[in-house]
């Protein structure tokens, strides 16, 4: 067994706490729509440990990740908020 430690950092490589959903991996190949890739998830704040057979997703809408695969260190960028025009 090889558990992984997922840590999120910003563009300047400073640790950034982000809410993560961690749960059992689900095979979603061939399913229509936008199915979840994890099942029975729990919410954790990074850094977090992911066990064998588990996947991780960002739970917050405030951040985007630079990669699709979460491996050890993930670089996240805060989404730009559009100013509402009056």
Secondary structure per residue as TSV (DSSP state, phi and psi in degrees):
chain	resnum	aa	ss	phi	psi
A	1	X	-	360.0	137.5
A	2	X	-	-130.8	86.9
A	3	X	-	-68.1	149.8
A	4	X	E	-114.2	148.2
A	5	X	E	-105.5	118.5
A	6	X	E	-98.7	123.9
A	7	X	E	-125.1	134.0
A	8	X	E	-105.8	135.2
A	9	X	E	-131.2	158.3
A	10	X	-	-88.7	-170.7
A	11	X	T	-63.5	-26.0
A	12	X	T	-92.8	11.1
A	13	X	-	62.8	30.3
A	14	X	-	-93.0	135.3
A	15	X	B	-56.9	131.4
A	16	X	-	-125.3	117.4
A	17	X	-	-73.3	123.9
A	18	X	-	-130.5	141.8
A	19	X	E	-74.4	127.2
A	20	X	E	-121.0	142.5
A	21	X	E	-99.5	122.3
A	22	X	E	-121.5	126.9
A	23	X	E	-160.7	-178.4
A	24	X	E	-65.2	137.1
A	25	X	E	-69.8	137.4
A	26	X	-	-123.1	135.9
A	27	X	-	-77.9	114.5
A	28	X	-	-111.0	14.4
A	29	X	T	-65.2	128.4
A	30	X	T	86.0	-1.4
A	31	X	-	-87.1	141.2
A	32	X	-	-86.0	161.9
A	33	X	S	81.8	-149.9
A	34	X	-	-120.4	71.9
A	35	X	-	-73.1	155.8
A	36	X	-	-78.1	140.5
A	37	X	S	-88.0	-3.0
A	38	X	E	-130.5	156.4
A	39	X	E	-134.9	146.6
A	40	X	E	60.9	45.4
A	41	X	E	-82.2	158.9
A	42	X	E	-124.7	149.8
A	43	X	E	-95.8	129.3
A	44	X	E	-132.0	157.9
A	45	X	E	-100.0	134.8
A	46	X	S	-68.8	148.7
A	47	X	S	-73.8	146.7
A	48	X	E	-141.3	155.4
A	49	X	E	-97.0	131.9
A	50	X	E	-113.4	124.0
A	51	X	-	-82.9	174.0
A	52	X	T	-63.1	134.1
A	53	X	T	84.2	8.9
A	54	X	E	-112.1	156.6
A	55	X	E	-124.9	168.5
A	56	X	E	-137.4	140.1
A	57	X	E	-134.9	150.8
A	58	X	E	-75.3	131.5
A	59	X	-	-92.0	-18.6
A	60	X	-	-95.7	146.5
A	61	X	S	-87.7	-0.1
A	62	X	S	-85.2	-14.7
A	63	X	E	-125.3	147.4
A	64	X	E	-117.8	146.2
A	65	X	E	-100.2	151.1
A	66	X	S	-79.6	-12.5
A	67	X	-	-134.1	157.2
A	68	X	S	-85.0	-21.8
A	69	X	S	-104.4	128.2
A	70	X	-	-92.5	102.1
A	71	X	-	-125.3	109.1
A	72	X	S	56.4	-74.9
A	73	X	E	-114.7	127.0
A	74	X	E	-118.7	127.4
A	75	X	E	-90.0	123.0
A	76	X	E	-116.0	152.1
A	77	X	E	-128.1	135.0
A	78	X	E	-71.8	134.7
A	79	X	-	-67.4	142.1
A	80	X	-	-78.2	134.1
A	81	X	-	-93.3	128.6
A	82	X	-	-80.7	135.3
A	83	X	-	-79.1	133.4
A	84	X	-	-76.4	132.2
A	85	X	-	-86.0	139.5
A	86	X	-	-100.0	360.0
